Amino acid sequence: MTKEPTLIVMAAGMGSRYGGLKQVEKMTETGEIILDFSLYDAMMAGFKRAVFVIREEHRDIFRELVDERAGRFMEIEYAYQKLDDIPEGAEIPEGREKPWGTGHAIYACRELIDGPFAVINADDYYGPQGFVDIYEYLTSHEDDDKMKFCMAGYILGNTITENGHVARGVCEMDENNFLTSITERTKIMHQPDGISFTEDDGKTWTVLPDDTLVSMNFWGLSAGMIQAIGDGMDEFFEKQVPANPLKSEYLLPTIIDGLIHSARAEVKVLPCHEKWCGVTYKEDTETVKAELQSKKDKGLYPEKLWK
């Protein structure tokens, strides 16, 4: 019997393209933020505990928004992603302000996690089905000679904003829906020929089919992942940071891709047909507000999530 899974919410990013702390923007007439919907969906799927990865200076904002609302129904804890939380002997490059990435965010939870866990971004709306599927997987699978992971795979066409480019992990799978590779594409957007990505700042574009399955950083991971992240930290600081001292990131999809290729983990892709919505850019805000309010108006959510 597996331990009860925890939900990790990555919320340490300030939202540089958005221009502020987008995670706490009110999105409905009753004052909910995007994160309220994810926490509600997680709770309804069975999750009883959530750990927030935040910057320490944002603690009071999140406690006010979360503790008195979702915190009345779920156990809430906080982990702080700090720039100086690095391996012994490593150094912070001069001028570095950017956090060390999503893998490092999970590493910040290492004292709080001793069982399976799911991971989401704080500023993305994922829809209920992913939470149901990932909770079911985490409570019915245990590691053997490989770590047993899963991932909610979203249809690319359901995850694009009209207001700029987005980053998505483009997935390749075998005939049994196990992930064989994941490639982080950091600039995907609408182009005249269709949804496309660029790797040379827009000089050339490569079209991606609309039905390509992509990662939205919604993972189900076993406790062994914490150790695996820690094991790879030294190499990241030895090789990646010197090559790009101000912007290099220790990214969860890259870590998982390495574990797949070294046969240390397998990842079951759980296809999800929900339409993503999120605030990547300030211009996305009104669209997201309308979308979430529409879901409440249709009765998919109660008028007030946390009564």
C-alpha positions in Angstrom: 0.0 0.0 0.0 1.5 3.3 -1.0 1.6 6.3 1.3 -1.0 9.0 0.8 0.2 11.3 -2.0 1.0 15.0 -1.5 0.5 17.8 -4.0 3.5 20.1 -4.6 2.5 23.5 -5.9 5.4 25.4 -7.6 4.8 29.1 -7.0 8.2 30.7 -6.6 8.3 32.4 -10.0 7.4 36.1 -10.1 6.0 35.9 -13.6 8.5 38.0 -15.5 6.5 38.0 -18.8 3.3 38.8 -16.9 4.9 41.7 -14.9 4.1 40.8 -11.3 2.9 38.1 -8.9 0.4 36.6 -11.3 -0.3 33.6 -9.0 -2.5 35.8 -6.8 -4.5 37.7 -9.3 -8.3 37.4 -8.5 -10.1 35.7 -11.4 -13.7 35.3 -10.4 -16.6 37.4 -9.0 -16.1 35.8 -5.6 -12.4 36.5 -5.5 -10.9 33.1 -6.4 -7.5 32.8 -8.0 -6.5 30.1 -10.6 -4.8 28.2 -7.8 -8.1 27.9 -5.9 -9.5 25.8 -8.8 -6.5 23.5 -8.8 -6.6 23.0 -5.0 -10.4 22.3 -5.2 -9.9 19.8 -8.0 -7.0 18.1 -6.1 -9.1 17.9 -2.9 -12.1 16.4 -4.8 -9.7 13.8 -6.4 -8.4 12.7 -3.0 -5.4 14.9 -2.1 -5.4 15.9 1.5 -2.1 17.7 1.8 -0.4 20.4 -0.3 3.2 21.8 -0.1 3.7 25.3 -1.6 7.1 26.2 -3.0 7.4 29.9 -2.7 9.9 32.7 -2.1 10.2 33.5 1.5 9.2 37.1 1.0 5.9 36.0 -0.4 4.9 34.0 2.6 2.4 36.4 4.0 0.6 36.8 0.7 0.2 33.1 0.2 -0.8 32.4 3.8 -3.6 35.0 3.5 -4.8 33.5 0.2 -4.5 29.8 1.0 -4.6 29.2 4.8 -8.0 30.7 5.4 -9.6 29.2 2.3 -8.3 25.9 1.0 -6.3 25.5 4.3 -9.6 24.9 6.2 -10.0 21.7 4.1 -6.5 20.5 3.3 -3.2 20.4 5.2 -1.0 23.2 3.9 2.8 23.5 4.3 5.4 25.8 2.8 8.9 25.3 1.4 11.1 28.1 0.4 13.1 28.1 -2.8 16.3 30.0 -2.0 19.1 31.1 -4.3 21.7 30.0 -1.8 20.3 26.5 -1.3 23.0 24.9 -3.4 25.5 22.0 -3.1 28.5 22.5 -0.8 31.3 24.0 -2.7 29.1 25.5 -5.4 28.9 29.3 -5.8 26.2 31.7 -6.9 27.3 33.5 -10.0 27.6 37.3 -9.7 24.4 39.0 -10.8 22.3 35.8 -10.6 18.7 36.6 -9.4 16.7 34.0 -11.3 15.6 30.9 -9.3 17.3 27.6 -10.2 14.3 26.0 -12.0 11.6 23.5 -11.4 13.9 20.6 -10.3 15.4 22.8 -7.7 11.9 23.9 -6.6 11.1 20.2 -5.8 14.4 19.8 -4.0 13.3 22.6 -1.7 10.6 20.2 -0.4 13.0 17.4 0.5 12.3 17.7 4.3 8.6 17.6 3.8 8.1 14.7 1.3 8.5 11.0 2.2 6.0 9.4 -0.2 4.6 9.9 -3.7 3.7 13.3 -4.8 2.1 15.3 -7.7 3.5 18.5 -9.1 1.7 21.4 -10.6 2.4 25.1 -11.5 0.5 27.6 -9.4 -0.6 29.7 -12.4 -2.1 27.0 -14.7 -5.6 25.7 -14.7 -5.5 22.0 -15.5 -9.0 20.8 -15.1 -10.3 18.1 -12.8 -9.5 14.9 -14.8 -5.8 15.2 -14.5 -6.0 15.2 -10.7 -8.3 12.2 -10.7 -6.0 10.2 -13.0 -2.7 11.1 -11.3 -4.1 10.4 -7.8 -5.4 7.0 -8.9 -2.0 6.2 -10.4 0.0 7.3 -7.4 -2.1 5.2 -5.0 -2.0 2.1 -7.1 1.7 1.9 -8.2 4.9 1.4 -6.3 8.6 1.5 -7.4 10.3 -1.8 -8.3 13.5 -1.9 -10.3 12.3 1.4 -11.8 10.7 4.5 -10.3 7.0 4.6 -11.3 6.1 8.1 -12.6 3.1 9.4 -14.5 2.3 12.6 -16.3 -0.9 14.3 -17.5 -0.4 14.8 -21.3 -2.3 17.7 -22.7 -3.2 18.3 -26.4 -0.9 21.1 -27.7 -3.8 22.9 -29.4 -5.6 23.2 -26.0 -2.6 24.8 -24.3 -1.6 27.8 -26.5 -2.2 31.5 -25.7 -3.1 34.0 -28.4 -0.8 36.6 -26.8 2.7 35.3 -27.3 4.9 32.3 -27.0 4.8 29.5 -24.3 7.2 26.7 -23.2 6.0 23.2 -23.3 7.6 19.7 -23.0 7.0 17.9 -26.3 6.4 14.2 -25.6 7.2 11.1 -27.5 5.7 7.8 -26.4 5.8 4.1 -27.1 2.7 2.0 -28.1 1.8 1.6 -24.4 1.8 5.3 -23.7 5.1 5.2 -21.8 7.2 8.3 -22.3 10.3 7.7 -24.4 11.5 11.3 -24.5 10.5 14.8 -23.6 12.0 17.8 -25.2 11.5 21.3 -23.7 10.5 23.8 -26.4 10.7 27.2 -24.9 9.2 29.2 -27.7 6.0 27.8 -29.2 3.3 30.0 -30.7 0.7 30.5 -33.4 2.2 31.1 -36.8 0.6 31.4 -40.3 1.4 27.7 -41.0 0.1 26.5 -37.7 1.5 26.1 -34.1 5.3 26.1 -34.4 8.4 26.4 -32.3 11.7 28.2 -32.9 15.1 27.5 -31.6 16.9 30.5 -33.2 14.8 33.5 -32.0 12.3 33.3 -34.8 14.7 33.0 -37.8 13.1 29.6 -38.6 10.0 27.9 -37.3 9.1 24.2 -37.1 5.4 23.2 -37.2 4.0 20.9 -34.5 0.7 19.0 -35.1 -2.1 20.4 -33.0 -2.7 17.0 -31.4 0.9 16.6 -30.1 0.8 15.6 -26.5 2.8 18.0 -24.3 3.7 18.3 -20.7 2.3 21.2 -18.6 4.5 20.3 -15.6 1.7 18.1 -14.1 3.6 15.1 -12.9 3.0 12.2 -10.5 6.3 11.1 -9.0 7.5 8.7 -6.4 9.5 9.6 -3.3 12.7 8.3 -5.0 12.6 11.4 -7.3 13.7 13.6 -4.4 17.0 11.6 -4.1 17.4 11.6 -7.9 17.1 15.4 -8.0 19.7 15.7 -5.3 22.0 13.3 -7.0 22.0 15.4 -10.2 22.5 18.8 -8.5 26.3 18.6 -8.4 26.6 18.0 -12.1 24.2 20.8 -12.9 26.3 23.3 -10.9 29.6 21.9 -12.4 28.5 21.8 -16.0 25.3 23.9 -16.7 25.8 26.9 -14.5 29.2 27.9 -15.8 27.9 27.7 -19.4 25.0 30.0 -18.7 25.6 31.6 -15.2 22.6 34.0 -15.1 19.9 31.9 -16.7 20.6 28.2 -16.5 17.8 26.2 -14.9 17.6 22.7 -13.4 14.4 21.6 -15.1 12.1 18.8 -14.1 11.4 17.6 -17.6 15.2 17.4 -18.4 15.8 15.4 -15.1 13.0 13.0 -15.9 14.2 12.6 -19.5 17.6 11.6 -18.1 16.0 9.1 -15.7 14.1 7.5 -18.6 17.2 7.1 -20.8 19.2 5.7 -17.9 16.4 3.1 -17.3 15.9 4.4 -13.7 12.3 5.5 -14.2 9.3 4.9 -16.4 6.6 7.5 -17.0 3.0 6.6 -18.0 1.4 9.4 -20.0 -2.2 9.9 -19.0 -3.9 11.7 -21.9 -6.0 14.7 -20.8 -8.5 16.4 -23.0 -9.2 19.3 -20.7 -8.6 22.8 -22.1 -5.7 24.6 -20.3 -6.0 28.2 -19.3 -3.4 30.3 -17.6 -1.9 33.8 -17.4 1.4 33.8 -19.2 0.9 37.4 -20.3 -1.1 40.2 -18.8 -3.3 40.2 -21.9 -4.4 36.6 -21.0 -6.2 37.8 -17.8 -9.6 38.7 -19.2 -9.8 35.4 -21.2 -9.0 33.4 -18.1 -11.5 35.3 -16.0 -14.3 34.6 -18.6 -13.3 30.9 -18.9 -13.3 30.2 -15.1 -16.5 32.2 -14.5 -18.2 30.3 -17.3 -17.3 27.0 -15.6 -19.0 28.2 -12.5 -22.0 29.5 -14.4 -22.4 26.0 -16.0 -22.4 24.4 -12.5 -19.0 22.6 -13.0 -17.9 24.4 -9.7 -19.9 25.7 -6.8 -20.6 29.5 -6.7 -18.0 29.8 -4.0 -15.3 27.1 -3.9 -14.4 27.4 -0.2 -17.6 27.9 1.8 
